[in-house]
């Protein structure tokens, strides 16, 4: 899920925001993994309902909801965009060893 968010955020930065720089940070902790994608592009009005608030941003939110994650997207005209996404880390469940059965 985070890989797809990274793809969408970087494509948006290149295609829509005319960004010259994009910074990516991935951090993991015991409870969650966080991805941050920041660009130096033209930004957009977060309140806009036009093309800037398009399908890509909706897809990011929906993809993260499917894995119990979330995101925050902050942008302002002329100031670039920051996409921060997070997903919980599932702890591996303990599996009991297979019990050998003896047939006679």
C-alpha positions in Angstrom: 0.0 0.0 0.0 2.8 2.4 0.9 4.6 1.6 -2.4 1.5 2.6 -4.4 1.1 5.8 -2.3 4.8 6.6 -3.1 4.1 6.0 -6.8 1.0 8.2 -6.9 2.6 11.0 -4.9 5.8 11.1 -7.0 3.8 11.0 -10.3 1.6 13.9 -9.0 4.8 15.8 -8.1 6.2 15.4 -11.6 3.1 15.7 -13.7 0.9 18.1 -11.9 3.1 20.2 -9.5 6.1 20.9 -11.8 8.3 20.0 -8.8 12.1 20.3 -9.3 12.7 18.4 -6.1 11.0 15.5 -4.2 12.0 14.3 -0.8 11.0 10.8 0.4 11.3 9.5 3.9 10.3 6.0 5.2 10.3 5.3 8.9 9.4 2.2 10.7 8.5 1.7 14.4 7.1 -1.2 16.4 3.5 0.0 15.8 3.5 1.6 12.4 5.4 2.5 9.2 5.3 6.1 8.0 6.0 7.4 4.5 6.4 11.1 3.8 6.7 12.6 0.3 7.4 16.3 0.0 7.7 18.2 -3.2 8.8 21.7 -4.1 6.1 22.2 -6.7 3.3 24.7 -7.3 1.0 23.2 -4.7 -2.8 23.5 -4.8 -5.7 24.8 -2.8 -6.7 21.9 -0.5 -10.3 23.2 -0.5 -10.5 23.0 -4.3 -12.9 20.5 -5.8 -11.3 20.8 -9.2 -8.7 18.6 -10.9 -6.2 19.2 -8.2 -8.4 17.2 -5.8 -8.5 14.4 -8.3 -8.7 10.7 -8.4 -5.1 10.1 -7.4 -5.5 11.7 -3.9 -8.8 9.8 -3.4 -7.1 6.6 -4.4 -4.3 7.2 -1.9 -6.9 7.6 0.9 -8.9 4.6 -0.1 -5.9 2.4 -0.5 -4.7 3.2 3.0 -8.1 2.7 4.5 -8.1 -0.8 3.2 -5.1 -1.6 5.4 -6.3 0.4 8.4 -3.8 3.2 7.6 -4.3 6.9 7.1 -2.8 9.9 5.5 -2.6 13.7 5.7 -2.1 15.8 2.6 -1.0 19.4 3.1 -0.6 21.8 0.2 -0.8 25.5 -0.5 -0.5 27.3 -3.8 3.1 28.2 -4.4 4.4 26.1 -1.4 4.5 22.5 -2.6 2.8 19.5 -1.2 3.4 17.1 1.7 1.8 13.6 1.6 2.3 11.7 4.9 0.9 8.2 5.1 1.0 5.5 7.7 0.0 1.9 8.1 0.0 -0.3 11.3 2.5 -3.1 11.6 0.9 -6.4 12.3 2.7 -8.5 14.7 3.3 -12.1 13.6 1.0 -14.5 15.3 2.6 -17.3 17.2 2.0 -20.6 15.5 2.3 -23.8 17.5 4.6 -26.4 16.1 3.1 -29.2 14.2 2.4 -32.2 16.4 3.5 -35.4 14.9 0.9 -38.1 15.0 1.9 -41.7 15.2 -0.4 -44.3 13.5 -0.2 -47.9 14.4 
